[in-house]
Amino acid sequence: MPSRTIQNIDYDAGKRALTVTFVTGRIYRYYKVEPEVADAFRIAASKGRFFNLRIRDQYRFDELVA
C-alpha cells in the first residue's frame, strides 16, 4: 500500500467505519462509509487522490488520539 500521505487504511464492515492513518501520525475515523468505497480506496492507484475526491468532506469523522 505505498502512498506518500497515507500510512494505513482499516475498515470495519460491521460498523461501516474507515480508519485512515496518515504518515504524519494523525488518525481519523470516518463513519457510514460504504463497503464499495472502502474497497475502491484500498485498490486505488493514488490513495491521496482517492481520499481527497471520495472521502474527505464526504463523511462525518473524528480525529483519534494515538
C-alpha positions as CSV (number, residue, x, y, z in Angstrom):
1,M,0.0,0.0,0.0
2,P,2.6,2.6,-1.0
3,S,1.5,6.2,-0.5
4,R,3.3,9.4,0.3
5,T,0.5,10.6,2.5
6,I,-1.4,7.6,3.8
7,Q,0.3,5.1,6.0
8,N,-2.6,2.7,6.7
9,I,-6.3,2.0,5.9
10,D,-8.5,-0.1,8.1
11,Y,-12.2,-0.8,7.5
12,D,-14.7,-2.3,10.0
13,A,-17.5,-3.5,7.8
14,G,-19.8,-4.2,10.7
15,K,-19.6,-0.6,11.9
16,R,-19.0,0.8,8.4
17,A,-16.1,2.8,9.9
18,L,-13.0,3.6,7.9
19,T,-9.9,4.5,9.9
20,V,-7.1,6.3,8.0
21,T,-3.7,6.8,9.4
22,F,-1.6,9.4,7.7
23,V,2.2,9.4,7.5
24,T,2.1,12.5,9.9
25,G,0.8,10.2,12.6
26,R,-2.7,11.7,12.6
27,I,-5.5,9.2,12.7
28,Y,-9.1,9.8,11.5
29,R,-12.2,7.6,11.6
30,Y,-14.9,8.1,9.0
31,Y,-18.4,6.9,9.6
32,K,-21.1,5.3,7.4
33,V,-18.6,4.6,4.7
34,E,-20.0,2.1,2.1
35,P,-18.0,-1.1,1.7
36,E,-17.6,-0.3,-2.0
37,V,-15.9,3.0,-1.2
38,A,-13.5,1.3,1.3
39,D,-12.7,-1.4,-1.3
40,A,-12.1,1.1,-4.0
41,F,-9.8,3.1,-1.7
42,R,-7.7,0.0,-0.9
43,I,-7.1,-0.6,-4.6
44,A,-6.8,3.0,-5.8
45,A,-3.5,3.7,-7.7
46,S,-3.3,7.1,-5.8
47,K,-4.6,6.8,-2.2
48,G,-4.2,10.5,-1.6
49,R,-6.1,11.5,-4.7
50,F,-8.9,9.0,-3.9
51,F,-9.1,10.2,-0.3
52,N,-9.4,13.8,-1.4
53,L,-12.1,13.1,-4.0
54,R,-14.2,10.4,-2.4
55,I,-13.7,10.6,1.4
56,R,-12.5,13.9,2.7
57,D,-15.5,16.3,3.2
58,Q,-17.9,13.4,2.3
59,Y,-18.3,11.6,5.7
60,R,-18.6,12.6,9.3
61,F,-15.3,11.9,11.1
62,D,-13.4,12.1,14.4
63,E,-9.7,12.5,14.9
64,L,-8.4,9.8,17.1
65,V,-5.7,10.3,19.7
66,A,-2.9,7.7,19.3
